[in-house]
Amino acid sequence: MGVRCSQCHTVFSLEEEGTEHHACPTCKAEAGLEPVTGVPPAMRMFGAVLGLVVLVAIAGDLVSRIAG
């Protein structure tokens, strides 16, 4: 299972699934180890809204230049 350290952001894999105490190999932090996942849906939605706003701004600029 892939894990990311929240202190130094190092990504590493957990080899021993049975033990409860894990530590980051770089900074030796034991707390704040988070499983590596994909992009959260909220961030995808924000990216889509931001892209839509940029497209509307560009379209509005073009329409105003054409209209004179």
N, C-alpha and C positions, 0 to 999 in steps of 0.2 A: 504494500500500500504506500503510495506517495504522500509525503508530509512536507509542509513548509513551516519554517521557524518564523514566528511573528516578530522576533527581535532583529535577526540579521537577514531574513528572507531567503535563507538557503533551502533549496529543495533537495530532499533525500528520501530514501525508501526505508521502511521499517522491515528488517529481516526477521526479527523474533516477535511474532504476533502474541506469544503467550505471556511475556513479561509485561508488567504494568508501568515500570519506570523507563522512559525513553529520554534521551538527551540529544541536542543538536551536536553534530560532529564538529562544527566550526566554533560556536560560542559556548557550548556546553549548557545551554539553557534547557531546563526541564519543563517549564511551563510555556504555554502559548504555541504548542505544536498543533497545526491545523491541517486537516486533510486537503490535498490538492484537488480542486474541482474546476469545472468550466466557468464560463462567464455567468454571473447571476442574472436572472431574468430582469431585475430592476435596472441593471446597468445596460442590458440590451435595449430595453425600452427607452432609456435616457439617450442612448446613441441614436436610436431611430428618430426620436423627437428632435434632437439636435441636428441631424442630417436633414430632416424635413424643414426646419427653420432656415437652414443655410440655403436650401433650394428655393424656398419662398422668397428669401431676401434677394437672391440672384435674379429670379424671375421678375420681381417687382422693380429691380433696377433696370432690367432690359425693357420692360413695358414703359417705364417713365422716360427712358431715353428715346424710345420710338415715338411716344406720344408728343414729345417735344417740350 
